[in-house]
Amino acid sequence: MTADKKPAAKFGTVFCKQMAIANSSNGQWGEINLQPVQPLSLHPAAHVLHYSSTIFEGMKAYRWADGQVRIFRLDRHLERMRQSAEAMCLPFPGVEMVRKAIFKVVDAVRDEIPGLPESLYIRPCLMGTSPDIGAAALPSTDACLFVLVSPVGDYFAGGLRPLRLLVADKTMRTTTQMGRVKTGGNYAAALRVTMEARREHGVDQVLFCPDGDVQETGAANFLLIDDKRILTKALDPTFLHGVTRDSLLTLARDMGYQVEERPFTVDELLERSASSEAALSGTAAVLSPVGELVCHGKTYKMGNGEVGPNAMKLRKALTDVQGGLAEDRHGWLTRI
């Protein structure tokens, strides 16, 4: 490390100087304002504090070699945020207002956006703010929308490391009807199980497989990969419909892989472990290789237990599009 090169901050812990914010009261939204990143003022009876009425999104903007900034799959993220707001009965300001808030803050911090392979992580959040602790069975009528932005480095700046997963074949990550909603409660629901698994089994994450049905980890979708095929669970309400997942499967089809989206069991996963790679997909890490599975006290290697070539080929295909090194054939990038 050179003297003038600072060590990278932990992902998501450093923020740009400004944020965008807007508030609604009785269904009427105010203006989007820029303000310094600072603590929010909430009534202690705010709906979000008692009844968890909150949703969020996570996406990235990239500064290409030409100096221009592009947001990856903005429209898909905005639509997922709208769906999450509907599921949580939150007053939603509309896709165009959220888009405007994102554009406003990204433009304001343009000079703070790092070049590749680093990026700008964008976190819009919507929460219920009605001061009513009697509204346990009623939605919040008031809400706050804010957009935080964070310059982030390469998630694997220290080098790729294959992950070790515990296969939990009796445990659900969250409730069936809320699985696809990007709300903090879904992540909190998986936290204790994950922490216990790390402590007791020395794993990195838990692969939730209730009744033997392979779903996802606490924060990422799961892909089973070989030289010809990619297998992942078909979309249903029990798990998050990842934008990175969708992007990787689309590129995989372009590259000639046979993509299977269907239910599959732990038994099938273990049977195919020796001849397959596995990986977790998500916005932060893009694609994280899986080296080992722990199931009922026994360890199973995925392939040879190392970072697999197919997973890395897929990861590179996606990061090349994001960084402008490959053609954006699907219109995924929005220039700002």
N, C-alpha and C positions, 0 to 999 in steps of 0.2 A: 504494500500500500504506500503510495507516495505521500509526502508530507502535507500536500494541499488537498488530498482526497479524503473526505470525511466518511466514516463507516455508515452504511445505509441504516436508516431508522427502521424499526419494526413496522411491518406493513400496517397501514391504517392508523398510525399514531402521530403523524405530522400533518398539519392542515394548512391550506392556503390562508391568507390574511382575511379574506372576505367570504361571506355566505349570502345566499338569497333566502328571503323569508316572506311569507304572506299569511294572513289570518282570515278566517271566516267567522261570521256571527249570524246565526239564524239563516244559514244558507247563502249569505251574501259575502263574496270574497273581496277583500281589499287589494290594494296594489302590491306588486312584487317589489320589495325593497332590498338593496344591498346594505349590509352592515358588517362591522368587524365580527369575526368569530368570537363568541362570548357565551356565557351561560344564558339559558332561556329562563324567562320568568313564567312560572306556572302556578296557578292556584292549587293549594294542597288537595283540593277535592276534584282536581281535573280527572276526567273520565279515564284517560290513558294510565294514570297512576294506580287506579283501582281495578279497572276492567280490561286493561291491556289492548285498548283500541288503537293499534298502531301498525303501519306497514312501511316497507321501504323497498328500494331497488339498489342495484349496484352495477355500474357499467364503467367503461374506460374510454378516455380520449387519448389520442396518440399524436405527437408532433413528428411529422415525417421529415425526411431529409430536405424537402423544399421549404420547410419552415411553417407550412400550413398545419392546422389542427383538425383532426377528424374523430368523430365519436362513432364507436362500433355498435351497430344494431340498436340505435336509439329508439326507432319505432317499435321494435319488438319489446323492449324494456318498458316503454310507456304503456303499451297495451297490457302487459302483465301487471303493471301497477294499477291500472284501471280495474282489472279483474280482481286484484287483491282488495282494493277499496270497496268494491261491490260486495265481496264475500264478508268483509268486516263491518259492513253497514256504515262506512265512513263518508262524510261529505267530500266528494271528489271535485276538484276545481276544473277538471277537464284536461284532456291530453295536451291541448295547445297551450294552456297556462303552465303546465308542468314543463313542457318543452321550452317555453319562454324563460322560465326561471332558470333552467339548466343553461340555456344560451347566455343569459345575462351574467351568471356568475363565472362561467367558463371564459367568456370574453373579458371579464374584469380581471381575471388572474392569468391571462394569457402568458405574461412574462414569467410566471412561476411554473409553467408546464415544462417538464424535462423532455429531453430528446430520447429517442430509442436507445436501448431496449426498455427504458423507463416509460411511465405513462401517468396520466391523471385519473385517479379513481373518483367517480362521481356517485354520491350517495344522497338521492332525494328521499325524504321521509315525510310521512303524513300521520298525524296523531289527533285523537279526539281531546278537546280541551274544555268541554262543558263542565262547570263546577257543580257536580251533582252526584253525590255518593248514593243517592236513591235510585240511580238509573242502571242497576245491575242487569235489568232485562230490557233496557231501552238503548238505542244508539245515541252517540254524542251528536248534538246539533251544531256544535262549534268545532273548528279544527285549525290546526297549524300545519302549513307546508314549509319545509326548509330544505335547502340543498347545500350539503357540505362537499368540499372537494379536497382531495389529498394527493400530493405528488408521491408516487410509489415506485420503488425499484423493481427489478426482476425478482419475482417470488422465490426463484431458485438461484439467487446470486451466488450462494455458496456451493452450487452444484446439485444436480438431480440426485435424489436418494429414494430408492424404492420403499414404499410404505408397508407397514404391517397392520393388518386389520383383524379385529375379532368378529367372527360371524355370530350374530345374535339371532338365533332362529325361533326365539319365543317372545321377542320384545318388539313393540311398535315404536317408531320414532315419534309419532304424534297421533292425533285423532284422524280417522279416515277421511272425514269431510274437509279437514283443514290442511291436509298434506301439501296441496299445491299452492297454498297462500304464503306469500313472503312476509311473514309477520314474526316478530321477535319471539313469541311464545313457542313457535316450532323449534327454534334453536335452543331455547332454554329447556324444552322438554327432553332433548337429547343429551344435555350437558352432564347430568349426574351419571348416567349410564356410561358415557364416554370417559369421564374422569375415573370411575371405578375400574373400567377396562384397562386404562393406562396403568393404573396402580397394581392391579392384580395379574395382568397378562403381558405387560410390557409392549402394548400396541400403540399405534398412532391414532387410530379411529375405529369406530364400530360400524360394521355393515349390517344394517337392520333388515332382517328377513323374517317377519312374523309368519308363523305357521309354515316356515320353509320357503316363503315367497321372497326372492331376492329383490330388494327395493333400492335403497341408497344409504349413504352415511349421514351423519348429522348435518353436513353442509355441502355435500357434493353428490352428483349422479355417478353411477357405476357402469363401466363398460367392460365387456369381455371381448378380447380381440385375438384373432389369429391372422395368418397370412392372407386369408380370403374373406373372412367374415367379421362382423362386429355384432355382438348380441347385447341388447339392453332392454330393460323392462318397458313395455308399451305404456304410453301416457294414460294415467288415470288419476282420480282425485287424491290418491294416498301419498303422492310424493311431488316434489317441486319439478316443474317443467322448465329445466335449465335452458337458458339461451345459448350457453357454450355447448351444451349437449347437442342442441339442434344444429348449431353451426358445424360441429365436428361430424355429425352424421351426414349432413349435406355434402361436405367436402369429401367424406369417405365414399359416398356414392359416385361423386365426380371422379375419384381416383380408381374406381373399379371394384371396391369392396362390396360384398353382399351385406346389406344392413338388415338385421332381424330385430324388430321391436315386438316383443311378445313376453308373456310371463315365463319365468324359468325358476327352477327350484335350487335349493342348496345342494341337493344330490347331484344335479346336472353340473352345477358350478364346480364341485369338487372332482367330479369325473373328468372334467375338461381342464382342470388346473395345470396339469403337467405339460399339456400341449398348447396352452394359451397364455396370453398376456392379460393383464387387467390394469385399469386406470380409473381415476376419479376426475371428473370434469367440473370446472367452475370458473367464475370470472377471475378470481385472484390468481390462481395458479395455472389456469388454462387446462392442463392435463397432467395429473400426478401419477406416476407409475406405482403399481402395487407389486410388492415382491413376495409377500407371504400372507396366508390366511391362517387364523387360529380358530379351530372349531372343535368343541368338546375336548379340549386339552391336547389336541393333536395339531401339528403345524403342517401346512401344505404349501409348497412353493408354487408360485405362478410362473410357469415356464422354468427358466434356470434361476429364478429369484432375483435377477438383475433388471436394469432398465431395458425394456424391450424395444426392438427396432420399429415395430409397427406403431406403437404408441408415440415414439419420437417423430416418426414420419408424419403422423396426423397432427401432432403439436406444431411442428414446423410449418405445415401447410396452413394452419390457422394463423399463427403469428406472422407469417409472410404476408397474408392478406391484411392483417391489422396494421402492419408496418409499411405497407406500400411496396413490398418486394414481389408481390404476385398480384395478378389482375383480380379486381373485385367483381367477379362475374355475377354476383347475386344482389348487388346494390346495397351492401350492408353498411357502408360508411357514409356518414353525414359530415360534410365540410362546414366548419364554422369560422 
